[in-house]
Amino acid sequence: MIVVNRFRVPADDPAAEAAFRADLQQAHEALAARPGYLHGGIGRNVDDPTLWVLTTTWEHVGAYRRALSSYDVKLYAVATLSRAVEEPSAYEVVTPESELNTHAARSLP
């Protein structure tokens, strides 16, 4: 599974931008230390420097959800992740042979 978190950070305050960059790096490191993390990275948009992204790839959705509930991620990442643009962030990996997730209730009746 792929997680894409986008952030808006004003580019007119270099100190705030540097602090955000350090916070985002710390958040990424906390997530990367969790079981099920495969890879990820930080980026900044080339056309709009106020737009940043953190992408992470996980073995499955359960690994990602467990990572979010871990103590270290709550301590070092949640405050930064809460600044993300409010939009869906979890994506399933699509390959020619993959069976796509269906839109259905995830609990028992």
Buried (B, 14 or more C-beta within 10 A) or exposed (E): BBBBBBBEBEEEEEEEBEEBBEBBEBBBEBBBEBEBBEEBEBEBEEEEEEBBBBBBBBEEBEBBEBBBEBEEBEEBBEEBBEBBEEEEBEEEEEEEEEEEEEEEEEEEE
